[in-house]
């Protein structure tokens, strides 16, 4: 019960560490010896969140650059572009939140 209360209070240090560990492993800074096991157990949230975020960013990039709806409904296309930009900015973030902290990816 204490763990649940702790998580509800918003301390995301453990979660942040999972993302940092995945980043460190990917760039070779600190390798996780049993990475296949780690990413299927401890790191599954970080790894799957990064995967689906990348999938979204790729799909939204394609929509932004190709604008497939501009000829069918220009108003819809403008609205879609605005929403995609807002979501992208929310994901990238600033300060302590989002994919970037300051100008660096994580730390």
QUIMOLIN-V688185 format. One record per residue. N is the residue number from 1. SS is DSSP state (H for helix, E for strand, L for the rest). NEAR is the number of other ideal C-beta (glycine too) atoms within 12 Angstrom. Layout:
N&SS&NEAR  N&SS&NEAR
This chain:
1&L&7  2&H&9  3&H&10  4&H&9  5&H&10  6&H&14  7&H&14  8&H&11  9&L&11  10&L&13  11&L&15  12&L&18  13&H&14  14&H&18  15&H&20  16&H&22  17&H&21  18&H&27  19&H&29  20&H&26  21&H&29  22&H&32  23&H&26  24&H&22  25&H&25  26&H&21  27&H&15  28&L&10  29&L&14  30&L&17  31&L&14  32&L&26  33&L&10  34&L&13  35&H&21  36&H&14  37&H&13  38&H&22  39&H&23  40&H&15  41&L&15  42&L&22  43&L&30  44&H&18  45&H&24  46&H&32  47&H&27  48&H&17  49&H&21  50&H&27  51&H&17  52&H&15  53&H&25  54&H&16  55&H&14  56&H&20  57&H&22  58&H&16  59&H&19  60&H&27  61&H&18  62&H&14  63&H&24  64&H&23  65&H&13  66&H&15  67&L&20  68&L&16  69&L&18  70&L&18  71&L&10  72&L&11  73&L&13  74&H&13  75&H&12  76&H&17  77&H&20  78&H&16  79&H&15  80&H&24  81&H&24  82&H&17  83&H&17  84&H&26  85&H&18  86&H&14  87&H&22  88&H&24  89&H&18  90&H&19  91&H&22  92&H&21  93&L&18  94&L&15  95&L&10  96&L&15  97&L&17  98&L&21  99&L&25  100&E&20  101&E&19  102&L&15  103&L&11  104&E&13  105&E&19  106&L&26  107&L&18
